[in-house]
Amino acid sequence: MSATIALEIKDLNAWYGESHVLHGIDLTVHRGEVVCLLGRNGAGRTSTLRSILGLIGRAEGSIKVNGVEVIGKPTHDIARLGIGYCPEERGIFASLTCEQNLMLPPSVGQGQGLTIDEIYDMFPNLKERRSSPGGRLSGGEQQMLAVARILRTGANLLLLDEITEGLAPVIIQKLGEVVRTLRERGFTIVLVEQNFRFASKLADRNYVIEHGQVVKMVEKERLEENRETLETLLGV
């Protein structure tokens, strides 16, 4: 495995109980890239992220994180390889303040995570709401908090699941700026998205997943010539 590869998945099959949800997923993510998993609901995108972290019932094939095979490892050991996961449901603790939510995750990476001040510089809304209970934050503020929380851990491979879903355009624009900033700072990012317009502006490569399989991979440089095909696959 090349030293430039942060994540490599080969022939990944996965099951929830008896339900076979992934059928031979293959994808590669290089260090410092933004890679997007596109597809419709139920296509297998979130199951792919959960498989990386060992959060699926059973998985076969190969998933290497920074050169380490993780299939069969417990989730806490996988996270310590430097993975930060922002799930679709956000996982904000309603009774804790914004800042208490930020301070919850342990360190998982080899390096230092962003400081609270660096996070507040990136998310000024959260600084203003630092003492507000998580349950009183708006949907956009909760999403920003969910992303910000994993940046304090030292993780360098970020798995972001549907971070734009149901949000106002101004918040989506802000999250896009954050993803660009993180990429410039050397983070590797895997986005699960249905929002093709958002993803197309950020991703170095796009993998389209249907029925638990990769059906199309498009590099950023070839996005325009494949746009019509991608929009058809995604039902845009």
C-alpha positions, -999 to +999 in steps of 0.1 A: +000+000+000+014+034-010+024+058+018+002+084+001-030+063+006-050+071+038-079+047+031-081+017+008-111-006+005-111-037-016-140-061-023-159-050+007-190-070+015-211-063+046-242-075+063-268-063+088-279-096+102-290-116+072-293-086+049-263-083+025-259-045+020-225-040+004-214-061-026-178-057-034-170-020-027-137-008-040-124+027-034-092+046-026-086+079-007-052+096-008-039+117+020-051+153+017-080+144-007-117+152-004-136+121-018-173+120-020-196+090-019-227+099-039-259+080-042-296+078-032-309+069+002-303+032+009-275+029-017-249+018+008-229+050+014-235+052+052-230+014+055-195+019+039-186+045+065-199+023+093-179-006+079-147+014+081-153+019+119-165-017+126-200-005+133-217-030+110-228-065+118-203-084+096-178-074+070-155-093+046-128-081+022-102-055+031-103-020+047-069-005+053-065+028+073-031+043+070-019+009+059-034-010+088-061-037+081-091-029+103-117-056+095-122-075+127-107-048+150-129-032+177-141+003+169-121+020+196-089+006+182-099+017+146-106+052+159-072+054+174-057+052+139-068+088+135-104+086+123-131+112+132-167+103+124-196+128+121-228+107+118-259+118+100-278+120+133-252+144+148-252+129+183-254+162+202-261+160+239-291+182+245-285+189+282-248+198+278-236+232+267-221+237+233-186+239+248-192+208+270-202+189+238-170+201+222-149+188+251-164+153+251-144+133+226-110+118+236-078+122+216-076+096+189-049+108+165-011+108+165-010+147+163-027+174+183-063+184+175-075+219+169-077+240+200-109+254+212-098+289+200-090+275+166-124+259+164-142+291+175-123+310+148-136+285+122-171+284+137-178+319+152-215+310+157-204+283+182-184+308+202-215+330+205-235+300+217-208+283+238-229+284+270-262+274+253-275+239+258-271+216+228-308+211+226-314+248+220-290+252+191-305+255+156-302+226+132-273+244+114-255+251+147-259+215+158-244+204+125-215+228+129-210+215+164-210+179+152-182+187+127-163+209+151-163+183+179-142+157+159-116+184+150-104+185+187-095+148+187-064+149+165-081+127+139-067+133+104-092+112+084-127+126+087-158+107+077-187+132+073-221+118+067-248+140+050-236+172+067-258+194+045-291+176+049-320+199+057-299+230+061-303+265+048-281+276+019-261+300+041-251+272+064-243+248+035-220+275+021-203+279+055-197+241+058-183+241+023-158+268+034-149+247+064-142+216+042-119+237+020-101+250+050-096+216+065-083+203+031-058+231+030-047+221+065-039+186+054-070+167+065-083+138+045-121+139+041-147+113+030-181+129+024-213+111+021-237+134+001-269+136-019-263+173-025-244+170-059-240+207-062-222+209-028-201+178-035-190+188-070-174+220-058-153+202-032-144+166-042-113+155-059-131+123-068-167+111-067-178+075-063-214+068-071-229+039-051-260+020-061-273-012-044-242-016-024-218-013-054-196+014-069-212+020-104-192+051-114-160+069-104-153+104-117-122+126-112-128+163-106-111+170-139-137+150-158-167+161-138-182+183-165-181+157-193-198+132-169-222+156-153-253+144-173-246+108-164-240+116-128-273+136-126-292+107-142-277+082-117-285+105-088-319+115-100-310+152-098 
